[in-house]
Amino acid sequence: MVEPMQPSRRSLLGGAVGAGVAGLALGPGLTGAHAAPATPSARAAAPTARRAPSMIGVAYDSHDVVRVGIVGLGNRGMGMLGGWAAVPGCRVTAVCDIRPERATRAADRVEASGRQRPAELGGADGYRQMLERDDIDFVYVATPWEFHHAQGKAALLSGRHVGVELPIATELEELWDLVDTCELTRRHLFLMENCSYGRNELAMLKMAHAGVFGDITNGHGGYLHDLRALLFSDTYYTDSWRRLWHTRSIASFYPMHGLAPIAACMDINRGDRMTTLRATATAPKGLADYRARHVPADHPSWKETYVNGDLVTCLIETHQGRVIRAEHDVSSPRPYSRINTLAGSRGLVEDYVGGGSTGARVYIEPDHSGDYWRDFTDLRAEFDHWLWKKIGDDAASNGGHGGMDYVLMWRIVQQMRAGQVPDIDVYDSAAWCSPVPLSVKSLEAGGRPVDVPDFTRGRWAELRIGLDSRESDMPATADVVLPATRFDSTPKTTRKAS
């Protein structure tokens, strides 16, 4: 057993709607090197001003049943549908996609599993119509990136809490705007960062906060995933939306999967904060090379020019002198990795090294010595997060990505039903997503460092609980009848779109 430093810092812790919806556009125009910014909010222009209290520490009102509306039923939205339907005390009441047939297919799947059929909404006005309903408590946004800010804001203005797929917004003004809107509406919006709920990531978090690694000095995370075949697929990303971002922007699009767990271990916004970011980028070679070798000459992609570097690296410094390296690469041939490396004065953990049953390795003093790594398996068992102990079996059978999707959804529903403070808030989400626009600013300045905004406006120094939560139960489902059968992603009935 590894003996932690005593005492650890963590051991000392205690416990306008109509206009907003009607004005919702289908998405901002995208011109130049990156997406056009939204209109600057008053608070973004004057970040020391405060017009509404912070949402830090604000709990949900308790709900007997959490009624979820899903917008965006492509690969991600449809993949999360079964998890939402399976969580105790959760009911999918509405499904929406600009393509009505997708909404019908999703409703078919929910009904075929023995659950109440959700409302189907589609077409250009479908999202606006969904927000006018009175049977939705939480809106889950799984549309292409360019729609996230506008749709998330509209859901807040309609009085709902909101979970948004990565990133919550692509511009600094949009991130500030979502912070403003959360505070104004007193509703939570946060990043659906499933990797923060990964089993290895949560065990690493507990180890870090117990002092196992000593004083944390640096971390390395990101998103390295060979997506070339999917980016050139004519069916996987609807209208090729994700590949087209590589023609429009030089940003680090998607480092959050690896960045967020490292930030949690470093208590970002909970005792430390990110202060500066500098970015580098390699030449954009991978997509053009793949196209030359694998894509027919008459494919529409041959009219495209790719500007996004194959590997975009962000070097982030914190107030306490720590360093985070966050990477993004989806254009190169390589195995999948979120990197997930954390180091301190007494040792380190490295994930995605291909060895051991957990795929991770550790080296920690005084237990480990010499030149040999140790498998992470035993330590993960010792520091397994209570969420995985409680619902790990359910997660394995109801959620994608090794179960982390279900753990994320279960935790959201549990906290809303119990009236708890969310693990992840809009301030965390804005900080984690800020490398998207900040990498552009740094790269356009020749790689010089740029300041990272303090979205908490000074409250980052407060120690508070986040993903390292205390164990709690899902409230009893006295009046909630759930089918005994598991959600089946293959519909047993076929219903034609009306």
Residue pairs with C-beta under 8 A, 6 or more apart in sequence:
1 382
2 207
2 212
2 364
2 367
2 379
2 382
4 210
4 211
4 212
5 210
5 211
5 212
5 214
5 346
6 211
8 209
8 210
8 211
9 209
9 211
9 267
9 271
9 463
10 209
10 210
10 463
10 468
11 210
12 463
13 463
13 464
13 465
15 465
15 470
16 157
17 157
17 158
17 159
20 153
20 154
20 157
20 158
21 128
21 131
21 132
21 154
21 157
21 158
22 128
24 127
24 128
24 150
24 151
24 154
25 150
26 98
26 124
26 147
27 144
27 146
27 147
27 150
28 35
28 36
28 38
28 146
28 149
28 150
29 36
30 36
30 146
30 248
31 248
32 248
33 248
33 249
33 250
33 307
33 440
33 444
34 170
34 171
34 248
34 249
34 250
34 251
34 437
34 440
35 146
35 170
35 171
35 248
35 249
36 171
37 171
37 172
37 173
37 174
38 149
38 171
38 173
38 174
38 177
39 173
40 173
40 176
41 173
41 176
41 177
41 180
42 49
42 51
42 180
43 49
43 50
43 51
43 176
43 179
43 180
44 172
44 173
44 176
44 177
44 180
47 176
47 453
47 454
47 457
48 457
50 457
51 180
51 183
51 184
52 180
52 183
52 184
52 186
53 183
54 183
54 456
54 457
54 459
55 182
55 183
55 186
55 188
55 425
55 426
55 427
56 425
56 427
56 456
56 459
56 462
56 464
57 421
57 464
58 186
58 188
58 421
59 419
59 420
59 421
60 161
60 188
60 415
60 416
60 419
60 420
60 421
60 422
61 419
62 416
62 417
62 418
62 419
62 475
63 89
63 137
63 416
63 417
64 89
64 417
64 479
64 480
65 89
65 90
65 91
65 417
65 479
65 480
66 87
66 89
66 90
66 91
66 137
66 138
66 412
66 413
66 416
66 417
67 91
67 93
67 135
67 136
67 137
67 138
68 84
68 90
68 91
68 92
68 93
68 136
68 137
68 138
68 139
68 140
69 92
69 93
69 94
69 95
69 96
69 130
69 131
69 133
69 136
69 138
69 139
69 140
69 160
70 77
70 80
70 81
70 84
70 92
70 94
70 95
70 96
70 106
70 139
70 140
70 142
71 77
71 96
71 97
71 126
71 127
71 130
71 139
71 140
71 141
71 142
71 143
71 151
72 96
72 97
72 141
72 142
72 143
72 144
72 147
72 165
73 81
73 95
73 96
73 97
73 99
73 102
73 103
73 105
73 106
73 142
74 97
74 102
74 142
74 143
74 237
74 238
75 236
75 237
76 142
76 165
77 97
77 106
77 140
77 142
77 143
78 102
78 105
78 106
79 400
79 405
80 140
80 142
80 400
80 405
80 409
81 92
81 95
81 106
81 109
81 110
81 487
81 489
82 109
82 113
82 398
82 487
82 488
82 489
83 398
83 399
83 400
83 405
83 406
83 409
83 487
84 90
84 92
84 140
84 409
85 92
85 110
85 113
85 115
85 487
86 394
86 398
86 406
86 486
86 487
87 398
87 406
87 409
87 410
87 413
88 413
88 474
88 477
88 480
88 482
89 413
89 414
89 417
89 474
89 475
89 477
89 480
90 409
90 413
91 115
91 116
91 480
92 110
92 115
92 118
93 116
93 118
93 119
93 133
93 135
93 136
94 118
94 119
94 120
94 121
94 130
94 133
94 135
94 136
95 103
95 106
95 107
95 110
95 118
95 119
95 120
95 121
96 103
96 120
96 121
96 122
96 126
96 127
96 129
96 130
97 103
97 106
97 122
97 126
98 122
98 123
98 124
98 126
99 122
99 238
100 120
100 122
100 123
100 126
100 497
101 122
101 497
102 122
103 120
103 121
103 122
103 126
104 120
104 122
104 495
104 496
104 497
104 498
105 491
106 118
106 120
107 117
107 118
107 119
107 120
107 495
108 491
108 493
108 494
108 495
109 487
109 488
109 489
109 490
109 491
110 116
110 117
110 118
110 487
111 117
111 493
112 488
112 491
112 492
112 493
113 483
113 485
113 486
113 487
113 488
114 483
114 485
115 482
115 483
115 487
119 130
119 133
119 135
121 127
121 129
121 130
122 497
127 151
127 154
128 154
130 136
130 139
131 139
131 154
131 155
131 158
131 160
132 158
136 160
137 160
137 161
137 416
138 160
138 161
138 162
138 163
138 412
138 416
139 155
139 158
139 160
139 161
139 162
139 163
140 162
140 163
140 192
141 147
141 148
141 151
141 152
141 155
141 162
141 163
141 164
141 165
142 165
143 151
143 165
144 237
144 238
144 241
144 242
145 166
145 167
145 170
145 241
145 242
145 245
145 253
146 170
146 241
148 164
148 165
148 167
148 168
148 169
148 170
149 168
149 169
149 170
149 171
149 174
149 177
149 178
151 164
152 162
152 164
152 168
152 169
152 178
152 189
153 177
153 178
153 181
155 162
155 189
156 162
156 178
156 181
156 182
156 185
156 187
156 189
157 181
157 185
159 185
159 187
160 187
161 187
161 188
161 189
161 416
162 187
162 188
162 189
162 190
163 189
163 190
163 191
163 192
163 412
164 189
164 190
164 191
164 192
164 429
165 191
165 192
166 191
166 192
166 193
166 254
166 256
166 257
166 433
167 191
167 253
167 254
167 256
167 433
167 436
168 175
168 178
168 189
168 190
168 191
168 426
168 429
168 430
168 433
169 175
169 177
169 178
169 430
169 433
170 249
170 251
170 433
170 436
170 437
171 437
172 434
172 437
172 438
172 453
175 430
175 433
175 434
175 437
175 453
175 455
176 430
176 453
176 455
178 189
178 426
178 429
178 430
179 426
179 427
179 430
179 455
181 189
182 188
182 189
182 426
188 422
188 425
188 426
189 426
189 429
190 422
190 424
190 425
190 426
190 428
190 429
191 256
191 260
191 424
191 428
191 429
191 432
191 433
192 408
193 256
193 257
193 260
193 408
193 424
193 429
193 432
194 257
194 401
194 404
194 405
194 407
194 408
195 201
195 256
195 257
195 258
195 260
195 261
195 338
195 401
195 404
196 202
196 260
196 261
196 264
196 408
196 423
196 424
196 467
197 387
197 404
197 407
197 408
197 411
197 467
198 261
198 401
198 402
198 404
199 380
199 384
199 385
199 388
199 392
199 402
199 403
199 404
200 340
200 351
200 358
200 359
200 360
200 376
200 380
201 261
201 264
201 340
202 384
202 385
202 387
202 388
202 467
203 376
203 379
203 380
203 383
203 384
203 385
204 261
204 265
204 340
204 342
204 349
204 351
205 261
205 264
205 265
205 385
205 467
205 468
206 383
206 384
206 385
206 468
207 213
207 349
207 379
207 383
208 216
208 265
208 266
208 342
208 344
209 265
209 468
210 383
211 346
212 346
212 347
212 364
212 379
212 383
213 342
213 343
213 344
213 345
213 346
213 347
213 348
213 349
213 364
214 344
214 345
214 346
214 347
215 344
215 345
215 346
216 265
216 266
216 322
216 342
216 343
216 344
217 321
217 322
217 323
217 343
217 344
217 345
218 322
218 323
218 324
218 325
218 342
218 343
219 262
219 265
219 266
219 322
219 323
219 324
219 325
219 341
219 342
219 343
220 258
220 262
220 324
220 325
220 326
220 327
220 339
220 340
220 341
220 342
221 255
221 257
221 258
221 259
221 260
221 261
221 262
221 324
221 325
221 326
221 327
221 338
221 339
221 340
221 341
222 255
222 257
222 258
222 259
222 325
222 326
222 327
222 328
222 329
222 337
222 338
222 339
223 254
223 255
223 256
223 257
223 258
223 327
223 328
223 329
223 330
223 338
224 327
224 328
224 329
224 330
224 332
224 334
224 336
224 337
224 338
224 339
225 329
225 330
225 336
225 337
226 330
226 332
226 333
226 334
226 335
226 336
227 242
227 330
227 331
228 286
228 287
228 290
228 330
228 331
228 333
229 290
229 294
230 236
230 237
231 237
231 240
231 242
231 243
231 246
231 287
231 330
231 331
232 243
232 287
232 290
232 291
232 294
232 295
232 299
232 301
234 240
237 243
240 300
240 301
243 287
243 301
243 304
244 304
245 253
245 308
246 284
246 287
246 304
246 306
246 307
246 308
246 331
247 304
247 305
247 306
247 307
247 308
248 307
249 307
249 308
249 440
250 281
250 307
250 308
250 309
250 312
250 439
250 440
250 443
250 444
251 308
251 312
251 436
251 437
251 439
251 440
252 279
252 312
252 313
252 314
252 326
252 327
252 328
252 435
252 436
252 439
253 308
253 312
253 328
253 330
253 436
254 328
254 330
255 312
255 314
255 326
255 327
255 328
255 435
256 432
256 433
256 435
257 338
258 326
258 327
258 338
258 339
258 340
259 316
259 324
259 326
259 432
259 435
260 428
260 432
261 338
261 340
262 324
262 326
262 340
262 341
262 342
263 269
263 274
263 324
263 428
263 431
263 432
264 466
264 467
264 468
265 342
266 272
266 318
266 320
266 322
266 324
267 463
268 274
268 318
268 428
268 431
268 460
269 427
269 428
269 431
269 455
269 456
269 459
269 460
270 460
270 462
270 463
270 464
270 466
271 320
271 460
271 461
271 462
271 463
272 318
272 319
272 320
272 322
272 460
273 318
273 319
273 431
273 452
273 454
273 456
273 460
273 461
274 316
274 317
274 318
274 324
274 431
274 434
274 452
275 317
275 318
275 319
275 451
275 452
276 316
276 317
276 449
276 450
276 451
276 452
277 314
277 315
277 316
277 317
277 434
277 435
277 438
277 439
277 442
277 449
277 450
277 452
278 314
278 315
278 442
278 447
278 448
278 449
278 450
279 312
279 313
279 314
279 315
279 435
279 438
279 439
279 442
279 443
279 447
280 312
280 313
280 315
280 443
280 447
281 308
281 309
281 311
281 312
281 313
281 439
281 443
282 309
282 310
282 311
282 312
283 309
283 310
284 306
284 307
284 308
284 309
284 310
284 331
285 310
285 331
286 310
286 331
286 332
286 333
287 306
287 331
288 306
290 331
291 299
291 301
291 302
295 301
295 302
306 331
308 331
310 329
310 331
310 332
311 327
311 328
311 329
311 332
312 327
312 328
312 329
312 439
312 443
313 325
313 326
313 327
314 324
314 325
314 326
314 327
314 435
314 438
314 439
314 442
315 323
315 324
315 325
316 323
316 324
316 325
316 326
316 435
316 452
317 323
317 324
317 449
318 324
319 460
326 435
327 339
335 352
335 354
336 352
337 351
337 352
338 351
338 352
339 351
339 352
340 349
340 350
340 351
340 352
340 360
341 348
341 349
341 350
341 351
342 348
342 349
346 364
346 365
347 362
347 363
347 364
347 365
347 368
348 362
348 363
348 364
349 360
349 361
349 362
349 376
350 360
350 361
350 362
350 373
351 359
351 360
351 376
352 359
352 360
353 359
353 360
353 361
353 373
355 361
355 373
355 375
356 375
356 376
356 377
357 375
357 377
358 375
358 376
358 377
358 380
359 376
360 375
360 376
360 380
361 373
361 374
361 375
361 376
362 368
362 373
362 374
362 375
362 376
362 379
363 373
363 374
364 374
364 379
367 374
368 374
386 469
386 470
386 471
387 407
387 410
387 411
387 469
388 395
388 407
390 471
391 406
391 407
391 410
392 403
394 406
394 410
395 403
395 404
395 405
395 406
395 407
395 410
396 402
396 403
397 486
398 406
398 486
398 487
399 405
399 406
399 407
399 409
400 406
410 474
411 423
412 422
413 474
414 420
414 472
414 473
414 474
414 475
415 421
415 422
415 423
417 474
417 475
418 472
418 474
418 475
420 472
421 465
423 466
423 467
423 469
424 466
424 467
426 455
427 455
427 456
427 459
428 466
430 453
430 455
431 452
431 455
434 452
434 453
434 455
438 450
438 452
441 450
442 448
442 449
442 450
454 460
